[in-house]
């Protein structure tokens, strides 16, 4: 079963960047930051801004932006719109969550895929977006 990572659009310094995380990018990020741990800390109300800045910079760089994590960290602190920062964090976490197409049901004990009469077929991946700066 193939997982599809979600395409996200991040706006940085007025320019939109689109990126779909790859497995290689996720590995590079997780060498320094646990995505599951980051999500847990955010959920508990303790967002680690240095880790968020690192992940955002990695995504922006993968999309072609020339930015480092210190720039992102500074902007996260300078942002006047807390809701915009929260939306950015949600989009980032969404990007790293694989989306499994609806049409790919788990295999049955016989090894054949289970079929659902009500299944609408494969899902389409929707792009998410967020703006910072």
CORNOR-V153145 format. One record per residue. N is the residue number from 0. RES is the residue in one letter. OMEGA is omega as a letter, one per 30 degrees, with the letter a starting at -180 (999 if undefined). BURIAL is b if it has 24 or more other C-alpha atoms within 12 Angstrom, else e. D_CENTER is the distance of its C-alpha to the mean C-alpha in Angstrom with 2 decimals. Layout:
BEGIN
N:RES:OMEGA:BURIAL:D_CENTER ; N:RES:OMEGA:BURIAL:D_CENTER
END
This chain:
BEGIN
0:X:a:e:20.07 ; 1:X:l:e:17.26 ; 2:X:l:e:13.62 ; 3:X:l:b:11.59 ; 4:X:a:b:7.94 ; 5:X:l:b:6.85 ; 6:X:l:b:7.92 ; 7:X:l:b:6.89 ; 8:X:l:b:9.80 ; 9:X:l:b:10.27 ; 10:X:a:b:13.94 ; 11:X:l:b:15.53 ; 12:X:l:e:19.30 ; 13:X:a:e:19.86 ; 14:X:a:e:18.35 ; 15:X:l:e:15.47 ; 16:X:l:b:13.19 ; 17:X:a:b:11.33 ; 18:X:l:b:9.20 ; 19:X:a:b:8.18 ; 20:X:l:b:7.24 ; 21:X:l:e:10.54 ; 22:X:l:e:11.98 ; 23:X:l:e:13.82 ; 24:X:l:b:11.04 ; 25:X:l:b:9.64 ; 26:X:a:e:13.35 ; 27:X:l:e:13.95 ; 28:X:a:b:11.44 ; 29:X:l:e:12.82 ; 30:X:a:e:16.28 ; 31:X:a:e:15.97 ; 32:X:l:b:13.43 ; 33:X:a:e:12.94 ; 34:X:l:b:9.45 ; 35:X:l:e:11.63 ; 36:X:l:e:14.02 ; 37:X:l:b:11.75 ; 38:X:l:b:10.74 ; 39:X:a:e:14.50 ; 40:X:l:e:15.71 ; 41:X:a:e:13.80 ; 42:X:a:e:15.22 ; 43:X:l:e:18.58 ; 44:X:l:e:18.75 ; 45:X:a:e:18.61 ; 46:X:l:e:15.55 ; 47:X:a:b:16.11 ; 48:X:l:b:15.77 ; 49:X:l:b:16.52 ; 50:X:l:b:13.63 ; 51:X:l:b:11.19 ; 52:X:l:b:13.08 ; 53:X:a:b:12.86 ; 54:X:l:b:9.10 ; 55:X:l:b:9.13 ; 56:X:l:b:12.19 ; 57:X:l:b:10.96 ; 58:X:a:b:8.39 ; 59:X:l:b:11.32 ; 60:X:l:b:13.81 ; 61:X:l:b:12.35 ; 62:X:l:b:12.67 ; 63:X:l:e:16.19 ; 64:X:l:b:16.38 ; 65:X:a:e:18.97 ; 66:X:l:b:17.64 ; 67:X:a:e:17.82 ; 68:X:l:b:16.39 ; 69:X:l:e:19.68 ; 70:X:a:b:19.32 ; 71:X:l:b:15.97 ; 72:X:l:b:17.53 ; 73:X:a:e:20.59 ; 74:X:l:b:18.87 ; 75:X:l:b:17.02 ; 76:X:a:e:20.54 ; 77:X:a:e:22.26 ; 78:X:l:e:20.19 ; 79:X:a:e:22.64 ; 80:X:a:e:20.29 ; 81:X:l:e:18.71 ; 82:X:l:e:17.21 ; 83:X:l:e:15.39 ; 84:X:l:b:13.97 ; 85:X:l:b:12.98 ; 86:X:l:e:11.30 ; 87:X:l:b:9.35 ; 88:X:l:b:8.30 ; 89:X:a:b:7.55 ; 90:X:l:b:5.42 ; 91:X:a:b:3.45 ; 92:X:l:b:4.00 ; 93:X:a:b:3.90 ; 94:X:a:b:1.91 ; 95:X:l:b:3.88 ; 96:X:a:b:6.34 ; 97:X:l:e:9.02 ; 98:X:a:b:10.96 ; 99:X:l:e:14.63 ; 100:X:a:e:17.04 ; 101:X:a:e:19.68 ; 102:X:a:e:22.49 ; 103:X:l:e:21.69 ; 104:X:l:e:23.57 ; 105:X:l:e:24.39 ; 106:X:l:e:27.62 ; 107:X:a:e:30.82 ; 108:X:a:e:33.31 ; 109:X:a:e:35.03 ; 110:X:l:e:32.00 ; 111:X:l:e:31.68 ; 112:X:l:e:28.66 ; 113:X:l:e:29.27 ; 114:X:l:e:29.76 ; 115:X:l:e:29.39 ; 116:X:a:e:31.78 ; 117:X:a:e:29.44 ; 118:X:a:e:26.34 ; 119:X:a:e:25.35 ; 120:X:a:e:24.07 ; 121:X:l:e:20.74 ; 122:X:l:e:17.95 ; 123:X:l:e:16.41 ; 124:X:l:e:12.74 ; 125:X:l:e:12.19 ; 126:X:l:e:10.39 ; 127:X:a:b:8.82 ; 128:X:l:b:9.99 ; 129:X:a:b:10.86 ; 130:X:l:b:13.77 ; 131:X:l:b:14.91 ; 132:X:999:b:18.39
END
